[in-house]
Amino acid sequence: MLLKVFGSYKTTLILLFILAVGAAVATFVENDFGTKFARHYVYNAIWYEAFLTLGALNLALVLYRSKMILHVSKFIFHAAFILILIGSGLTRYFGIEGVMKIREGMSSNVIFSNDKNSEITLPFALHLSKFELERYYGSRAPSAYNSDVRVLDGNTSVDAHIYMNHTLTYKGYKFFQTFYDPDEKGTILSVTKDPGVEVTYIGYALLFLGLILNLFDPKSRFRKLIAEVKSSTFLVALLLFSHAPLFSQSEYVQTYLSEHQAKSKEVSDAFGKLVVQSRMGRMKPFDTLATEVLYKLSGKNSLYDMDAMQVALGMLSHPSVWKKLPMIQTKTPRLREFIGVPKEQKLASFEDFFEGHRYKLDVELQKALAMKPSQRGTFENDLIKVDERLSIAFMLYQGVLFKIFPLPNDANHTWLAFEQMFSQLQGEEAEKLQESSTAFMEALFERNYDKALLHVKIFSDFQTKYGSDIMPSSTHINIEILFNKLMIFERLTLVYTLLGLILLVVAFGRVFAPQTFTCKLDRALFFIVASLFVLHTCGLALRWYVSGHAPLSDTYESIVYIAWSCLLFCMLFLRRSLFALSGSVMMAGIFMFVAHLGHIDPEITNLVPVLKSFWLSVHVSIITASYGFLALGCALGFFTLILFTCKSSNQTLVTIKHLTTINEITLILGLTLLVIGNFLGGVWANESWGRYWGWDPKETWAYISILIYTIILHVRLVPRFYSHYLFAVLSLLGFASILMTYFGVNFYLAGMHSYATGDPVPIPTWVYVCSGVVLLLILISYKNRLLKEKK
């Protein structure tokens, strides 16, 4: 009886559910009561480890009772989990983990263990010869930490260089560059000794091997489901653009704007090719900075029929005019009313926020900043964002952002803006440059754009002479400007959304009115979708080239990548299913829309030291690709529930079965990538800073998502509870765990992977609306959950 209970699929699902709920609760406990509290009562608690052990025992019994060893690929990756748990147990109970601090010129053989709250003496010592902190050009942002050390072991000495993602291994101990002393004269190293690493890595290797083989094994469920999928294709679209209308002002302002718009293009294009140094030290064409700034100020890429460079030069040369022009984005009618502009006018001018020398927002802004994020409403959040926009606009008016002049012979390659250039550059050449800068500003003010163009050449020559060592090539500059002008991702957003709706209409039309919605255009439509996919791929490739690293390092890039991955799987395997393709295009559109919301910054930035690793491309690309496939599963579950609300017919039932099959294929692949991506992250973490897993909220919710989708895909093993309706509901609701992993953790839980401070921000209204729609659909479709095929 015990063997039957512990070896049953029901027990498997119950154990997975308990582990998921326990970890989920712990993330919120940790946020409110601290990491030590959560570790003591959940993560490192006997009861949680007992359930993990029971899970391993249950898995072993299931493997034995189901004779899974006859299915090699399936057996390999299931058995690998047991091996990984054994390896983690060896690491947990017999490993050593701590921190070593060494001052420059000093030696140490002691590490401090946090878990055991004790000091451990090593059989050898480390001497720190030199610590070096590298920064990005002209900024305080760290680029790399480097420790030159010497191992002192009796008569043996070994020199080593430790830096981020490059470790020192000696006598079973690993030393990882973690941080440094505030005065930059000492290093902080993480130290580990892991007796379970070989067992764990063998388990990882078998896990990856088994999961990949499972996708190609003709006996696997994945291949059987693929074989069941029948044909059909489609798609169509068109790129739409919009421009802001010209704002009517006084006759002088109107004349100035018309002339500036018509005549400044050549000089603004030339100025846009000058290199500028950003606050984080990235060297980029000024065109990029102008585009980023205009988008932050107004949420637009062009304004008053002028591109971002024309606007930037106008703000620099004629601030008195531009301060009167509406270009500061506001999102709440209450704020517009507060500053005295019409409620329907989304853009306000710089001067609208001032009354004489009084800053209208000052009192309310201080109140908003004093409030906890959870207490702030839309008005308070809008106040804070608008204040940031006004600060950026002020820096542009003052020329502070125009860091285009390299400081000659500067060790940190600092570049100067106009004001700094006048005070910090000395000598005859500096005087000529200063005269040229003054003449340039006067020419712009007088709208003598041909004269201004001559001075841009002088600026360019000065950059080439003193800054060529760190300047991007002319090819790089031209490609980056082209990337800015194309606005590939912004234009794809609307296309994907409209196209997804069209495909969805056609897909349902095929079910309910097959004579009207025929297959004649399928080939042409699919060709258009494929073209958009290629365009999206080219956009990612261009951003990769421009940034110098895989476009996966921030929220904007990863969302755009997820949208791409939504289409990838369908393009390869499910292009003949209208529902699958429409779902993938719609989800791509939704993700692209989210990426271009006002609170997500598309700016390309330099990488922090820890992300300068090969593992960034591998780990992040695989795990975020899984989100795209799981998003498609969510869409297919939604479509299936819509069909459950319709009148029962043979065609409806056939379509539901077809969608369920495609959905299961999608979730299998999504879960496979999710598992591989997360465990590759464990390898990266262990190789870079000495631990596989830290129960960081982001990591924990990724683990919870794996458990949830494992439950969803294994519910079918309990026939008494399984149905097409239940699978659709679970695939729809399961995506909430991915949304929590990707978005929720960032805003509600503080941690290493998070942007939150630990204080929850208000839940957006759309979350309640979407939740209500999903709940309503589940309830309405419930009555037809047991659809039977009519004879």
C-alpha positions in Angstrom: 0.0 0.0 0.0 2.8 2.4 0.9 4.6 1.7 -2.4 1.4 2.2 -4.3 0.8 5.6 -2.6 4.4 6.9 -2.8 4.7 5.7 -6.3 1.5 7.2 -7.7 1.1 10.1 -10.1 -1.3 11.7 -7.7 1.4 11.9 -5.1 3.7 13.4 -7.7 1.3 16.2 -8.4 0.6 16.8 -4.7 4.3 17.0 -3.8 5.0 19.4 -6.7 2.1 21.6 -5.6 3.3 21.7 -2.0 6.9 22.6 -3.1 5.6 25.4 -5.4 3.2 26.9 -2.8 5.9 26.8 -0.1 8.4 28.6 -2.3 5.9 31.1 -3.4 4.9 32.0 0.2 8.6 32.2 1.1 9.3 34.9 -1.4 6.7 37.2 0.2 7.9 36.2 3.7 11.4 37.1 2.7 10.3 40.4 1.4 8.6 41.3 4.6 10.8 39.6 7.3 14.2 39.2 5.6 16.2 36.5 3.9 17.3 34.8 7.1 13.7 34.3 8.2 12.7 32.8 4.9 15.7 30.5 4.8 15.2 29.3 8.4 11.5 28.6 8.1 11.3 27.5 4.4 14.2 27.1 2.1 16.6 25.5 4.6 13.9 24.0 6.9 13.7 20.3 7.6 10.1 20.1 6.3 11.0 21.6 2.9 14.0 19.4 2.5 11.8 16.4 3.5 9.4 17.2 0.7 12.2 17.4 -1.7 13.5 14.0 -0.5 10.0 12.6 -0.8 9.8 14.0 -4.4 13.0 12.2 -5.3 11.7 8.9 -3.7 8.4 9.3 -5.6 10.2 9.9 -8.8 12.4 6.8 -8.4 9.3 4.6 -7.6 7.5 6.1 -10.7 10.5 5.3 -12.9 10.5 1.7 -11.6 6.7 1.1 -11.7 6.3 2.6 -15.2 9.3 0.8 -16.6 10.5 4.1 -18.0 14.0 2.7 -18.5 12.6 1.2 -21.7 12.2 4.8 -23.0 15.8 6.0 -22.9 15.4 9.8 -23.5 12.5 10.0 -21.0 14.4 7.9 -18.4 17.6 10.0 -18.7 16.1 13.4 -17.9 13.8 12.1 -15.2 16.6 10.2 -13.5 18.9 13.2 -13.8 16.7 15.1 -11.3 17.5 12.5 -8.7 21.2 12.7 -9.4 21.0 16.6 -9.1 19.3 16.3 -5.7 22.0 14.0 -4.5 24.7 16.4 -5.7 22.9 19.3 -4.0 22.7 17.4 -0.8 26.5 16.8 -0.8 27.1 20.5 -1.5 24.5 21.5 1.2 25.8 19.4 4.1 29.5 18.8 3.3 30.5 21.9 1.3 32.1 25.1 2.5 31.0 28.6 1.5 32.3 31.9 2.8 33.9 35.3 2.1 37.5 36.4 2.3 38.6 40.0 2.6 42.2 41.0 1.8 43.7 44.5 1.8 46.3 45.4 -0.9 49.7 44.2 0.2 48.3 41.9 2.9 47.7 38.2 3.1 44.8 36.1 4.5 44.0 32.4 5.1 40.7 32.9 6.9 37.2 32.9 5.4 34.0 33.8 7.2 31.1 31.4 6.7 27.7 33.0 6.8 25.7 29.8 7.1 27.7 28.4 10.0 28.5 31.8 11.5 32.1 30.9 12.0 35.7 31.4 10.7 37.4 28.7 8.7 41.2 28.6 8.4 42.6 27.4 5.1 45.7 25.3 4.7 47.2 28.0 2.6 47.1 31.8 2.3 46.3 34.4 -0.4 48.4 37.6 -0.8 46.8 40.5 -2.6 49.5 42.1 -4.8 47.2 44.6 -6.5 43.5 45.4 -6.8 42.3 47.4 -9.8 38.8 48.8 -10.6 38.2 49.7 -14.2 35.4 52.1 -15.1 33.6 53.0 -18.3 35.0 56.0 -20.1 34.3 59.3 -18.4 32.0 57.8 -15.8 32.0 56.3 -12.3 30.2 53.1 -13.5 32.4 50.0 -12.8 33.4 48.1 -15.9 35.5 45.3 -14.2 37.1 44.3 -10.9 40.6 42.7 -11.0 42.6 41.1 -8.2 46.3 40.1 -8.7 46.9 37.5 -6.0 49.7 35.0 -5.0 48.9 31.7 -3.4 51.3 31.0 -0.5 51.5 27.3 0.4 54.7 26.5 2.3 57.5 26.7 -0.2 55.0 26.9 -3.1 53.7 30.1 -4.5 51.4 30.6 -7.5 50.4 33.9 -9.1 46.8 34.3 -10.3 44.5 36.9 -11.8 41.0 36.9 -10.5 38.2 38.9 -12.0 34.5 38.7 -12.6 33.5 35.4 -14.3 37.2 34.2 -14.0 38.0 32.2 -10.9 41.0 30.7 -9.1 40.9 27.0 -8.1 43.4 25.6 -5.7 43.3 22.4 -3.6 39.5 22.1 -4.2 38.8 25.7 -3.1 37.4 28.2 -5.6 37.9 32.0 -5.3 35.5 34.3 -7.0 35.7 38.1 -7.5 32.7 39.5 -5.7 33.2 43.1 -4.7 35.8 45.5 -3.3 36.4 47.9 -0.3 35.0 51.4 -0.6 38.5 53.0 -0.9 39.3 50.5 -3.7 42.4 49.2 -1.8 41.0 45.9 -0.9 39.2 43.0 -2.5 36.3 40.8 -1.4 36.3 37.2 -2.7 33.7 34.5 -2.4 35.2 31.1 -1.5 33.7 27.7 -1.9 34.6 24.0 -1.6 32.0 21.8 -3.3 32.2 18.0 -2.9 29.0 17.6 -4.9 30.1 19.5 -8.0 31.0 16.4 -10.1 27.7 14.6 -9.3 25.7 17.8 -9.9 27.3 18.5 -13.2 26.8 14.9 -14.4 23.2 15.3 -13.4 23.0 18.6 -15.4 24.6 17.0 -18.5 22.2 14.0 -18.4 19.2 16.4 -17.9 20.2 18.5 -21.0 20.9 15.4 -23.0 17.6 13.7 -22.1 15.5 16.8 -22.7 17.0 17.4 -26.1 16.8 13.7 -27.1 13.2 13.7 -26.0 12.4 16.2 -28.7 13.7 13.9 -31.4 12.8 10.5 -30.0 10.1 9.0 -32.3 8.6 7.3 -29.2 8.3 10.4 -27.1 5.0 12.1 -26.5 6.3 15.3 -28.1 7.0 13.5 -31.5 3.6 11.7 -31.4 1.8 15.0 -30.8 3.7 16.6 -33.6 2.6 13.8 -35.9 -1.0 14.5 -35.1 -0.9 18.1 -36.2 -2.6 18.7 -39.6 -2.0 21.5 -42.1 -3.1 25.1 -42.9 -1.3 28.6 -43.1 -2.0 32.4 -43.6 -1.3 36.1 -42.7 -1.2 39.7 -43.9 -0.3 43.2 -42.7 0.7 46.8 -43.4 3.0 49.3 -41.6 1.2 52.4 -40.2 3.0 55.5 -39.1 1.8 58.6 -37.3 3.4 62.0 -36.8 2.6 64.7 -34.2 0.7 67.7 -35.7 2.3 71.1 -35.8 1.4 73.1 -32.8 0.0 76.6 -33.5 1.9 79.4 -31.7 2.6 83.0 -32.3 3.6 84.2 -35.7 7.3 84.4 -34.7 7.3 80.9 -33.3 5.4 79.6 -36.3 7.9 81.2 -38.7 10.9 79.9 -36.6 9.5 76.3 -36.5 8.8 76.3 -40.3 12.2 77.6 -41.1 14.0 75.3 -38.6 12.0 72.3 -39.9 12.8 73.1 -43.5 16.5 74.2 -43.3 18.1 72.5 -40.3 18.1 68.9 -41.6 21.6 68.9 -43.2 23.3 70.4 -40.1 21.3 68.2 -37.7 22.2 65.1 -39.7 25.9 66.1 -39.6 25.8 66.9 -35.9 24.0 63.5 -35.3 27.1 61.7 -36.6 29.3 63.3 -33.9 30.2 60.9 -31.1 28.8 61.7 -27.6 29.7 60.2 -24.3 26.7 59.0 -22.2 26.5 59.2 -18.4 27.4 55.5 -18.3 30.4 55.9 -20.6 28.9 54.5 -23.7 30.3 56.1 -26.9 27.5 56.6 -29.4 26.4 59.0 -32.2 24.6 62.0 -31.0 21.6 60.9 -33.1 21.1 58.1 -30.6 21.2 60.4 -27.6 18.7 62.8 -29.2 16.3 59.9 -30.0 16.5 58.6 -26.5 16.0 62.0 -24.9 13.0 63.0 -27.1 11.3 59.6 -26.4 11.8 60.1 -22.7 10.4 63.6 -22.8 7.4 63.1 -25.1 7.0 59.4 -25.7 7.5 60.2 -29.4 10.3 59.7 -31.9 9.6 62.9 -33.8 7.8 66.1 -33.0 6.4 69.0 -35.0 7.4 67.3 -38.3 11.1 67.3 -37.1 13.3 64.4 -36.2 15.0 64.1 -32.8 18.2 65.7 -33.9 16.4 68.8 -35.2 14.5 69.1 -31.9 17.7 68.7 -29.8 19.6 71.4 -31.7 16.5 73.7 -31.5 16.4 73.2 -27.7 20.1 74.0 -27.4 20.1 77.0 -29.7 16.7 78.6 -29.0 15.5 77.4 -25.5 13.2 80.4 -25.1 11.0 79.2 -27.9 11.2 75.5 -27.1 10.3 76.0 -23.5 6.9 77.3 -24.7 6.2 74.3 -26.9 4.2 71.4 -25.5 6.7 68.4 -25.5 6.6 67.1 -21.9 4.5 64.0 -21.6 1.8 63.9 -18.8 -0.4 60.9 -18.2 -3.1 62.0 -15.7 -5.8 64.6 -16.2 -5.4 65.6 -12.6 -1.8 66.7 -13.2 -2.8 68.7 -16.3 -5.5 70.4 -14.3 -3.0 71.1 -11.5 -0.6 72.9 -13.8 -3.4 74.7 -15.7 -3.5 73.0 -19.1 -6.5 71.4 -20.8 -7.2 67.9 -19.5 -7.1 66.4 -23.0 -3.7 67.9 -23.8 -1.2 65.1 -23.2 1.9 67.2 -23.9 2.7 70.3 -21.7 5.3 72.9 -22.2 8.3 73.4 -19.9 7.0 76.8 -18.9 3.6 75.3 -17.9 5.3 73.9 -14.8 6.5 77.3 -13.6 4.9 80.4 -12.3 7.6 83.0 -12.4 10.4 81.4 -10.5 8.0 79.1 -8.5 8.0 75.4 -9.4 4.4 74.4 -9.4 5.1 70.7 -8.6 7.4 71.3 -5.7 5.0 70.8 -2.7 3.1 67.9 -4.2 6.3 66.3 -5.4 7.8 66.3 -1.9 4.7 64.7 -0.6 4.8 62.0 -3.3 8.5 61.2 -2.7 7.8 60.9 1.1 5.1 58.3 0.4 5.9 54.6 0.2 5.6 53.2 -3.4 2.5 51.1 -2.3 0.7 54.3 -1.2 1.3 56.3 -4.4 -1.5 56.6 -6.9 -1.3 57.4 -10.6 -1.1 61.1 -9.8 1.9 60.7 -7.5 3.7 58.4 -9.9 3.0 60.8 -12.8 4.4 63.7 -10.7 7.7 61.9 -10.1 8.1 60.9 -13.8 7.3 64.4 -15.0 9.9 65.9 -12.6 12.5 63.5 -14.2 11.5 64.6 -17.7 11.8 68.3 -16.7 15.3 67.6 -15.3 16.3 66.0 -18.6 14.8 68.9 -20.6 16.7 71.4 -18.4 20.0 69.6 -19.0 19.4 69.7 -22.8 18.6 73.4 -22.7 21.8 74.0 -20.8 23.9 71.8 -23.1 25.0 69.5 -20.2 24.1 66.4 -22.3 26.3 67.5 -25.2 29.5 65.7 -24.1 31.2 65.8 -27.5 34.7 67.2 -26.7 37.4 64.8 -25.6 39.6 66.0 -22.8 43.1 65.6 -24.3 45.4 63.1 -22.6 42.9 62.2 -19.9 43.5 58.8 -18.4 39.8 58.0 -17.9 38.9 59.3 -21.4 36.5 62.0 -20.1 34.6 64.0 -22.6 33.2 67.5 -22.0 30.0 69.4 -22.8 30.0 73.0 -24.1 30.0 74.6 -20.7 32.8 72.3 -19.3 34.8 72.8 -22.5 35.1 76.6 -21.9 36.4 76.1 -18.3 38.6 73.0 -18.7 40.3 73.3 -22.0 43.4 75.5 -22.2 45.8 76.6 -25.0 45.6 78.1 -28.5 43.8 75.1 -30.0 41.2 75.2 -27.1 40.6 78.9 -27.8 39.9 78.2 -31.5 37.5 75.4 -30.5 35.8 77.7 -28.0 35.4 80.4 -30.7 34.0 77.9 -33.1 31.5 76.7 -30.4 30.3 80.2 -29.8 30.0 80.9 -33.6 28.1 77.6 -34.0 25.5 78.6 -31.3 25.1 82.1 -32.9 24.6 80.6 -36.3 21.9 78.2 -35.1 20.2 81.1 -33.2 20.3 83.2 -36.4 19.1 80.2 -38.4 22.2 80.4 -40.6 22.4 76.7 -41.0 25.1 76.6 -43.7 27.5 78.5 -41.5 26.7 76.2 -38.5 27.5 73.2 -40.7 31.1 74.4 -41.2 31.7 74.4 -37.4 30.4 70.8 -37.1 33.3 69.8 -39.2 35.7 71.5 -36.8 34.1 69.5 -33.9 34.5 66.3 -35.8 38.2 66.9 -36.5 38.8 67.6 -32.8 37.0 64.4 -31.9 39.1 62.4 -34.3 42.4 64.0 -33.1 41.9 63.4 -29.4 39.2 60.7 -29.0 39.8 58.2 -31.8 41.0 55.5 -29.4 37.6 55.1 -28.0 35.3 56.3 -30.8 33.2 53.8 -32.7 34.0 53.5 -36.4 32.2 55.5 -39.1 30.5 52.3 -40.2 29.3 51.6 -36.7 28.0 55.2 -36.4 26.1 55.0 -39.8 24.6 51.6 -38.9 23.5 52.8 -35.5 21.8 55.9 -37.0 20.1 53.7 -39.6 18.8 51.5 -36.8 17.4 54.6 -35.1 15.7 55.8 -38.2 14.2 52.4 -39.1 12.4 52.1 -35.7 11.8 48.4 -36.6 10.4 47.3 -33.3 8.1 50.3 -32.8 6.6 49.8 -36.3 6.2 46.0 -35.8 4.1 46.5 -32.7 0.9 47.7 -34.4 1.5 45.3 -37.3 1.6 42.3 -35.1 -1.4 43.3 -33.1 -3.6 44.0 -36.2 -2.3 40.9 -38.0 -3.0 38.7 -35.0 -6.6 39.9 -34.8 -7.1 39.3 -38.6 -5.7 35.7 -38.2 -7.9 35.0 -35.2 -11.0 36.1 -37.2 -9.9 33.9 -40.1 -9.2 30.9 -37.7 -12.6 31.1 -36.1 -14.2 31.7 -39.5 -12.7 28.4 -40.7 -14.5 26.6 -37.9 -17.9 28.2 -38.2 -18.1 29.4 -41.8 -15.6 27.3 -43.8 -17.2 28.2 -47.2 -16.6 31.9 -46.6 -13.0 31.6 -45.2 -11.2 29.5 -47.7 -7.5 28.6 -48.0 -6.7 30.4 -51.3 -4.6 33.2 -49.6 -2.8 31.0 -47.1 0.5 30.8 -49.0 0.7 34.6 -49.6 -0.3 35.4 -46.0 2.3 33.1 -44.6 4.9 34.7 -46.8 4.0 38.1 -45.3 4.3 36.7 -41.8 7.7 35.2 -42.6 8.8 38.5 -44.0 7.9 40.3 -40.7 9.7 37.6 -38.8 12.8 38.2 -40.9 12.5 41.9 -40.3 12.2 41.3 -36.5 15.3 39.1 -36.7 17.2 41.8 -38.6 16.2 44.3 -35.9 17.7 42.1 -33.2 20.9 41.6 -35.2 21.3 45.3 -35.7 20.8 46.0 -32.0 23.3 43.3 -31.2 25.9 45.0 -33.5 25.2 48.5 -32.2 25.3 47.5 -28.5 28.3 45.1 -28.8 26.5 42.4 -26.8 23.6 40.0 -27.2 20.3 42.1 -26.9 19.2 40.3 -23.7 20.7 42.5 -21.0 17.7 44.6 -19.9 13.9 44.6 -19.7 13.3 46.2 -23.1 15.6 43.8 -25.0 14.3 40.7 -23.3 10.7 41.5 -24.0 11.5 42.2 -27.7 13.3 38.8 -27.8 10.3 37.0 -26.2 8.1 38.5 -28.9 10.5 37.1 -31.5 10.5 33.7 -29.8 6.7 33.6 -29.9 6.9 33.5 -33.6 10.0 31.2 -34.0 8.4 27.9 -32.9 5.3 28.5 -35.0 7.3 29.4 -38.0 9.3 26.1 -37.6 6.6 23.6 -36.6 3.0 24.9 -36.4 2.8 27.2 -39.4 -0.1 25.2 -40.9 -2.3 25.8 -37.8 -4.2 29.1 -38.1 -5.0 29.2 -34.4 -1.3 28.6 -33.4 0.0 31.2 -35.8 -2.7 33.7 -34.8 -1.9 33.1 -31.2 1.8 33.5 -31.7 1.4 36.8 -33.7 -1.0 38.2 -31.1 1.3 37.4 -28.2 4.2 38.9 -30.1 2.1 42.0 -30.6 1.2 42.1 -26.9 4.8 41.8 -25.8 6.0 44.4 -28.2 3.2 46.8 -27.0 4.4 46.2 -23.4 8.0 46.9 -24.4 7.0 50.3 -25.7 5.0 51.4 -22.7 6.3 54.6 -21.2 7.9 53.0 -18.1 10.3 50.7 -20.0 13.4 52.4 -21.2 14.7 51.3 -24.7 18.1 53.0 -24.2 21.2 50.8 -25.1 23.6 50.8 -22.1 26.9 49.3 -21.2 27.0 45.9 -19.4 27.6 45.7 -15.6 30.7 43.5 -14.9 28.8 40.4 -13.9 27.0 40.3 -17.3 30.2 40.3 -19.3 30.0 36.6 -19.8 29.3 34.0 -22.6 26.6 32.7 -20.3 24.5 35.9 -20.7 23.7 34.9 -24.3 23.1 31.2 -23.5 21.2 31.4 -20.3 19.1 34.4 -20.9 18.3 33.6 -24.6 17.0 30.1 -23.7 15.0 31.0 -20.7 13.3 34.0 -22.3 12.6 32.0 -25.5 10.7 29.6 -23.2 8.5 32.5 -22.1 7.4 33.0 -25.8 6.3 29.4 -26.1 4.5 29.4 -22.8 2.8 32.6 -23.8 1.6 30.9 -27.0 0.2 28.1 -24.8 -1.7 30.7 -22.8 -3.2 32.1 -26.0 -4.2 28.6 -27.2 -5.8 27.9 -23.9 -7.8 31.1 -24.2 -8.9 30.3 -27.7 -9.9 26.7 -26.6 -12.1 28.1 -23.8 -13.8 30.4 -26.3 -14.7 27.4 -28.4 -16.1 25.7 -25.2 -18.6 28.6 -24.9 -19.9 27.9 -28.4 -22.6 25.5 -29.4 -21.5 21.9 -29.5 -20.7 20.4 -32.9 -18.4 17.9 -34.4 -16.3 20.7 -36.0 -16.0 22.4 -32.6 -14.9 19.3 -30.8 -12.4 18.4 -33.6 -10.9 21.9 -33.3 -10.7 21.7 -29.5 -8.8 18.5 -29.7 -6.5 20.0 -32.4 -5.8 23.0 -30.3 -5.2 20.9 -27.2 -2.6 18.8 -29.1 -0.8 21.9 -30.4 -1.0 23.5 -26.9 0.6 20.4 -25.3 3.4 20.5 -27.9 4.0 24.1 -27.2 4.1 23.6 -23.4 6.5 20.7 -23.7 8.9 22.7 -25.7 8.4 25.7 -23.4 9.1 23.7 -20.3 12.1 22.0 -21.9 13.7 25.4 -22.6 12.6 26.8 -19.2 14.4 23.9 -17.4 17.5 24.0 -19.6 17.7 27.8 -19.2 17.4 27.7 -15.5 19.9 25.0 -14.9 22.4 26.7 -17.3 21.9 29.7 -15.0 22.9 27.5 -12.1 26.1 26.6 -14.0 26.8 30.2 -14.7 26.2 31.2 -11.1 28.5 28.4 -9.8 31.3 29.2 -12.2 31.1 32.9 -11.7 30.5 33.4 -8.0 30.4 30.0 -6.4 26.8 29.0 -5.8 24.2 27.3 -8.0 21.2 28.8 -6.3 20.6 31.6 -3.9 16.8 31.5 -3.5 16.7 35.0 -5.0 13.0 35.9 -5.7 13.6 35.8 -9.5 15.3 32.4 -9.3 12.6 31.1 -6.9 9.7 32.1 -9.2 11.5 30.5 -12.2 11.6 27.3 -10.1 7.9 27.7 -9.2 7.1 28.1 -12.9 8.9 24.9 -13.6 6.9 23.1 -11.0 3.6 24.5 -12.2 4.1 23.6 -15.8 5.3 20.2 -14.8 2.0 19.7 -13.0 0.1 21.0 -16.0 1.8 18.5 -18.4 1.4 15.6 -16.0 -2.3 16.0 -15.0 -3.2 13.8 -18.0 -1.6 10.9 -16.1 -4.6 11.0 -13.7 -7.4 10.3 -16.2 -10.1 10.7 -13.5 -9.4 14.5 -13.3 -8.1 15.2 -16.8 -10.1 16.8 -19.6 -9.5 19.2 -22.5 -11.3 21.9 -20.6 -9.0 21.5 -17.5 -5.9 21.5 -19.7 -7.0 24.7 -21.4 -7.8 26.4 -18.0 -4.4 25.3 -16.5 -2.4 26.4 -19.6 -4.1 29.8 -19.4 -3.7 30.3 -15.6 -0.2 28.8 -15.5 1.1 31.7 -17.5 0.5 33.9 -14.4 3.6 32.3 -12.9 5.7 33.5 -15.8 4.2 37.0 -15.5 5.1 36.9 -11.8 8.6 35.7 -12.6 9.2 38.3 -15.3 7.2 41.4 -14.2 5.9 40.8 -10.7 9.2 40.1 -9.0 10.6 43.3 -10.6 8.0 45.5 -9.0 6.9 43.7 -5.8 9.8 41.7 -4.5 13.4 43.0 -3.7 16.3 40.9 -4.8 19.4 40.6 -7.0 17.5 40.2 -10.2 14.8 42.7 -9.2 14.3 46.5 -9.8 12.0 46.7 -6.7 12.8 48.1 -3.3 10.6 45.7 -1.5 7.6 48.0 -1.2 4.9 47.0 -3.5 3.6 49.4 -6.1 -0.1 49.7 -6.9 -1.4 46.9 -9.1 -2.2 48.3 -12.5 -5.9 48.5 -13.5 -5.3 46.3 -16.6 -4.4 43.4 -14.3 -7.8 43.4 -12.7 -9.5 43.8 -16.0 -7.6 40.9 -17.6 -8.2 38.7 -14.5 -11.9 39.5 -14.6 -12.1 38.6 -18.3 -10.2 35.3 -17.8 -12.4 34.4 -14.8 -15.6 35.2 -16.7 -14.5 33.1 -19.6 -13.7 30.1 -17.4 -17.1 30.3 -15.7 -19.0 30.7 -19.0 -17.2 27.8 -20.7 -17.5 25.5 -17.6 -21.1 24.4 -18.6 -19.8 22.8 -21.8 -16.7 21.2 -20.3 -17.8 17.7 -21.2 -18.5 18.3 -24.9 -19.4 15.0 -26.6 -19.0 14.3 -30.3 -22.4 14.0 -32.0 -23.0 10.9 -34.2 
